[in-house]
């Protein structure tokens, strides 16, 4: 499923509008951070949500960028500039950490969606309290197919885990041998 062009008009549904705002705000802040990181630009963005809640992003900070914008005619003292450079390094580091955390958060959200989808697919068509004797032939065949698929998935996962375990043992063996040779040389 690829991207599709979205008509630029206000989203009517409140919950959809909030989701759209949240996703686009994150994307906007990410792009602003990339611009600041790649080009050394000073960037400030202030956004108010549909509910009126303020969100801001600034590199190095919203205050420093807005002060610079409002006082364009006045020169910035050299001492302030030097103090700002150490702040810039700290802010750069924190911004990078924020980007990393946002990436991990997105990855975890995708994992959660995938697991939710798998859980929905794994659910039997009937409630677990239903007696097997009450199921129709078609429902029993469906249940049988689901159980067979589950068995195959469990077998495949067990094989993967066994292979991973074997690789871990093989990887640890050279380390243990190296440790033993170091111990022998020390004695």
N, C-alpha and C positions, 0 to 999 in steps of 0.2 A: 504494500500500500504506500504509494508515494505522496508527495505533497500536492495539494491542489490550491488553485487560486481562490482566495476568500474575498468576497465582495466587501468593500470598505463602507460599512454602515454600522450603526450602533446595534449591539446584540440586544435583542428584546428580553429574553429570559434572564432574570436576576442572577440565578446560580451560574448559568453559562457565562454571563458577563463577568462574574467574579473569577471564575476559572480562567477565562481569557485574559483578564487583567493580570492575574497572578503569573501566568506563563509568560506573557509578553513583558511584564515588568522584569522578571528574571532574565529574559533574553536581552532586554535593553541594558540592564546593569552589567551583564556579561560583556556585551559589545563595548560599553563605556570603559570597562576595566581593560579589555584588550587594546582599545585605542590608547589608553594611558600607559599601558605596559609597553606596547610596541613602538609608540611614537614619542613617549615622554611628555604627553600632553597633560595639562591639568584639566580635569573634568568634574563637573558638578551637575547632578540631576536631582530634581525634587518632583515627586509624583504624588498625587492624592488619589486614593482608591475611590471606586464608586460610592463606598460607604463613608468617605471623608477622612479616612486614616492616611496620615502622611508617610511616605517612604522616601529615603534619600540615599544617594551614592555620591561619594566625592573622592577624588584622588588629587592631592593627598587628603584633603578633607573638604567638606562642603563649605565650612566657614572660611577656610583659607582661599578657596576659589572665589567665593562670593565677595570677600573683602577685596581681593585683587581686582575683580570686575568693577566693584563700586568705587574703588580708588585708583582708577587707571591713570589719572593725571599725576598722582603723587608717586614719588620713587620709594621703593621698599628699602629700608635700611639694610646694610650688608650683614649686620649681626643677626637680624631676623632671618635673612636668607640662609645663613649658615645653620641656625637652629632648625630651620625648616628642612634642611637636607637630611639631618639625622632622623627627623620625624618622617620624612619621605621614605627613607629606607625601611623604617618600622612599618609604615602604612603599606608599602609595597609588599612586605613580607606577610602582613595580615591579609591584604587583598588576595595574595596568592593562596594563602590558607583557605580563605573564603571560597575561592574558585574550586580548589580541590575538594572541599567539603560539599559544595554544591554538586560537583560531578559524582561524588560517592552517593549523595542523596538521590540523585536521578537514577543511578544504577540500582540502588536499593528499591526505589519505587517500581522500576521495571521488573525487578525480581519478584516483588510482592504481587504485581499484576499477573505475572506468569504463574506464580504459585496459586493465586486465587482462581485463575482459569483452569489449572490442572485439578484443583480441588473440586470445582464445579463439574468438570468432566468425569471425575472419579466417583461422584455421588451416584448411588443406584437410583433408578427411575422412581422407586418407591421408598417410603420411609423405612428405616431400619426395624421398626416395630412390626412391620407387615410379616405375617407368617408366609413361609415359602409355599405352603400348601394352597394359599389364597391367590397365588400368582397364575396368570394365564400362560399358555404354552409360549406365546410370543415374548412375554415378559421374562419367562425362565430362560429362553434362548438369549435374550439381551443380557441378562445377568450372567449367564455362562460365558458369553463373549467378553464381558467386562472383566470377569475374574481371570480368564485366560490371558487377556491383555495385561492385567495387573501382574500375573505370575511372570510373564515374559519381561516386563519392566523390572521386576525385582531381580530376576536372574541376570539381566544385563547390568544392573547397578552393582550386584554382588561381584560380577566379573571385573567391572571397572575398579571397585574397591580392592579386590584381590591383586589386580595388576598394579595399582598405586602402592599398595603395601609392599609388593615385591620390589618395585623400583626404589622405595624408601630404604628397604633393607640393603639393596645393592649399593645405594648411595652412601649409606652409613658404614659399610664394610671397609672401603678404602680409608675412611677417617679413623676407624678403630685400628687398622693396620698401621697407619702413620703414627698414631698415638703410641702404639706398642713399640715401634722402632725408635721413637724419641726417648721413651722410657729406658730402653735397652742401652742407648748411647749415653744416657745420663748416668747409668750405673757403671 
